[in-house]
Amino acid sequence: LGPTLEFYSLVSAELRAAPLWRSDGTPADPVQGGKQAEGATSTGPPGLSAGPCFLFPRPLLPPREEEGGASLKEILKEREYATGMFLTLGRFVGKALLDDRLVDLPFSNAFFRAALKRHDIGLRDVAELDPSLARALSRLLTLADRAQALLASGVTAQKVEAAVTLDGVSICELCLDFTLPGEAVPLCEGGGEKAVTACNLHEYVPLVIRTLLVTAVEAQLNAFRQGFEEVLPLHHLCAFSEPELDVLLNGQQERWEREVVLEALRYDHGYSRDSRAVAFLVDVLCELSAPEQANFVRFVTGSPRLPIGGLAKLSPPLTIVQKKPEGGEAADAYLPSVMTCANYLKLPNYSTKAVMRQRLLTACEEGQGSFLLS
């Protein structure tokens, strides 16, 4: 059990680290000139990049040569790599669901909606992936409506360009063109040569949204669907909401409370519910931050997430047993170790809670991605 869960965790980390995903920092805000988004990382073994917090495919250039851009050969090579990886991703996710295993792939809600071809994809999905870009597009959409209203009332295009401004700056002076903000991906044929004006804003904003969420990621999503369908029918997922799909794939995260932890744990080989070391351990576990908790769960089970139902539904239950020192050494000199196949935590009888916390966090950190303490 433990090595199997470790396999799914390691493959998940490699997939997160692959250059497949929309960056958690860019692209730029087309109005503000770019702003670094706040990016969190998922738990992964040392030495592996965790990747973006909410996974969504990175836009791909269309399979044609653009003047001054990448060659057709380079574009096709990148598209082949991306589609091959998403084919593997679909198989991997389908197999995890089939075998009732957890992965560590924090897909965005926008990814689930796009993969399942749900029809409510729009500006809210952009806001989830890039809030600053969504705010800019929302402002431009308001200006587009104003420009179209003026044109409908008979105002000339020249006067519309002068009347519709953003913070006193005309749309032409923003120097936007019909390419995806922060990317070289054209929104339409010859998009790099087509300037954005007040009169065509109503075309620009919907094209940005559609290109980002559909057109420029269609090849990857098709490959993902194909890979998933090789294992399970994709339509089986349509019954679930996006948050439910995340729990199915990635398991559950919960804030641990003392009584819940005490009831969920089992005690054997030197420890009982009333042991001092058990009291120390429960206190330490309830004080862990979310990343520390994920590291601990991965250390003892092989997966950073718990199954649906949390710690109480872990099977077999997490069992605490005493690790006895050898050769006259003090218990404080030892690190905890685990048996992931049986969800066993072998815990020395430490002298203080502070020592236990330090030793446990060290073991969780050092034991990631290996079986040195297993």
DAUR-V226963 format. One record per run of one state. SS is the DSSP state (H for helix, E for strand, L for the rest). FROM is the first residue (numbers start at 0). TO is the last residue. If there is no record, write none. Layout:
# DAUR-V226963
ss: <SS;SS>
from: <FROM;FROM>
to: <TO;TO>
This chain:
# DAUR-V226963
ss: <L;H;L;E;L;E;L;E;L;H;L;E;L;H;L;H;L;H;L;H;L;E;L;E;L;H;L;E;L;E;L;E;L;H;L;E;L;H;L;H;L;H;L;H;L;E;L;H;L;E;L;H;L;H;L;E;L;H;L;E;L;H;L;E;L;E;L;H;L>
from: <0;1;17;20;21;54;55;56;57;71;98;106;107;108;115;122;129;130;152;156;163;164;166;168;170;171;174;176;177;178;179;185;186;190;193;194;195;197;213;214;229;233;239;241;250;251;252;257;264;265;268;275;287;289;301;305;306;309;313;318;322;330;333;336;339;343;347;352;366>
to: <0;16;19;20;53;54;55;56;70;97;105;106;107;114;121;128;129;151;155;162;163;165;167;169;170;173;175;176;177;178;184;185;189;192;193;194;196;212;213;228;232;238;240;249;250;251;256;263;264;267;274;286;288;300;304;305;308;312;317;321;329;332;335;338;342;346;351;365;373>
